[in-house]
Amino acid sequence: MSSKSLLKKIISLADDKKAENIVALDVSKITSLSEYFVVCSASNLIQVKAIADNIKENISENPGKLKGMKMVHG
């Protein structure tokens, strides 16, 4: 699967679990570790976990590190 196809699938999986403010950053010109970095938000920890689990369970490729269990209070 191409990186663009993988990106679209990850965004779709996040959206399926009602992720908010989904942003895909093209970081290919500033790091060799990844081509894209996807950031999204959710209203509570349960929803964050559901989003992350949905991506982990439905991506057969190794997308690198899946981070996102951090709650930010503003």
C-alpha positions in Angstrom: 0.0 0.0 0.0 1.4 3.4 -0.9 2.0 6.0 1.9 -0.8 8.2 0.5 -3.3 5.2 0.5 -2.2 4.4 4.1 -2.7 8.0 5.1 -6.2 8.0 3.7 -7.1 4.8 5.4 -5.8 6.0 8.8 -7.8 9.3 8.5 -10.9 7.3 7.5 -10.5 4.9 10.5 -10.0 7.9 12.9 -13.1 9.5 11.4 -15.1 6.3 11.8 -14.6 6.7 15.6 -15.6 10.4 15.5 -12.1 11.9 15.8 -12.2 15.7 15.7 -9.8 18.2 14.1 -8.0 15.6 12.0 -4.8 17.0 10.5 -2.3 15.2 8.3 1.1 16.8 8.2 3.6 16.1 5.4 6.9 15.8 7.2 8.8 14.0 4.5 11.0 17.0 3.8 12.1 17.5 7.4 12.6 13.9 8.6 13.4 10.5 7.2 11.4 8.7 9.9 8.0 9.3 8.3 6.2 10.8 5.4 3.1 11.9 7.3 2.1 12.6 10.8 -1.6 12.5 11.7 -3.0 14.4 14.7 -6.6 14.4 15.9 -8.5 15.0 19.0 -11.4 13.5 21.0 -13.6 14.6 23.8 -12.6 12.0 26.3 -10.1 9.2 27.0 -12.4 6.4 26.1 -12.9 7.9 22.6 -9.1 8.4 22.2 -8.6 4.8 23.0 -11.3 3.7 20.6 -9.7 5.8 17.8 -6.2 4.4 18.5 -7.5 0.8 18.8 -9.5 1.1 15.5 -6.3 2.2 13.7 -4.1 -0.5 15.3 -6.7 -3.3 14.6 -7.3 -2.3 10.9 -3.9 -1.5 9.6 -1.9 -4.5 8.5 1.2 -2.4 7.6 3.4 -1.2 10.4 2.5 2.5 10.6 5.4 3.2 13.0 4.5 4.3 16.4 0.9 5.0 17.3 0.8 7.6 20.0 -2.2 9.3 21.3 -3.2 8.3 24.8 -2.2 11.7 26.2 -4.9 13.9 27.6 -4.3 17.6 27.3 -6.2 20.0 29.6 -6.4 23.6 28.5 
